[in-house]
Amino acid sequence: MIDPLERWREYGEKPDYAGLLTFGGAPYTQDPDLLDGFDIAIVGAPTDDLVSDRPGTRFGPRAIRAASCPPGPHLEAKVDAFAELKIVDFGDAPVLPADPARSHAAIEATVGQVLDAGLIPIVLGGDHSVAEPDIRACATRHGAVGLVHFDTHTDTGREVFGVEISHGTPMFRLVEAGQVDPGRYVQIGLRGYWPSEAEFAWQAERGITSFFAHDVRDLGIEEVVRRTVAQVGDGPVFLSVDVDVLDPAFAPGTGTPEPGGLSSAELLGACRRLAQELELVGADVVEVIPTAVGSADITALVADRIVREILTGIALRRRA
Ligand SMILES: [Mn+2]
């Protein structure tokens, strides 16, 4: 176990820009035997071979770690997730360039090590195809999970450009495989021009719940979250956040941007409340394409804060 804060111990904190690059300055290990006693593990999934538009999310995990802020109290929630939870950075899954099948297997195995040690994995993508190994690892251990999915797109294509394993298909594949319970699956933020009637017909047949971006606008995010919690109910849940759910004004660095999306404030508060009210067994934050270093990258910065809100929500839940 490496503690990046060690050399700054007498000051109680480390400057963000110095020392080993881990999430929020969390201790780092790649040894699953050392996960015992921790609550949360951050796992990087730096792979983007399966995108339909812009590549570059392979640089996401490093950028999100570089943008991550050190421990400290959340001024609204009045809790410091890093003080309440034992958080470890478990490094990146051993992905391979141009070999998405082996990369997915590596992600599923690494997330599986975290789950087998009794921790909650929070995965930093990567393109959204990584949700398939992330959620499969959870479903293998917990049975079919509920899913809260923030996204512009449904990602429930049967295929995209004739390709069945893609960042546009993971949720279709997970439902068909029985790994996501469609009755406990809620999508939030849909808008734009994809998918088509066929995909929505399949979703309706399965009983999947969708809140469009215009529903968030008309109902307000608080009401959408309230209805989401009611729909998902008790039992294990995975939270999957595609940053393209945000308006590109808030998150310009992403693979398939679509104007007219949520604000950062709406998404951040929603993530915290969902993590507080639902039984999260895992989460991922995906589709970040960084273009700058550290907190200079707006999309990596908001991705870090998404993770931080999820951690804060989990901390509040455990306190109760
Ligand atoms: Mn997506």
Boltz pocket constraint, residues with backbone or C-beta under 6 A from the ligand:
constraints:
  - pocket:
      binder: B
      contacts: [[A, 128], [A, 150], [A, 151], [A, 152], [A, 153], [A, 155], [A, 167], [A, 242], [A, 287]]
      max_distance: 6.0
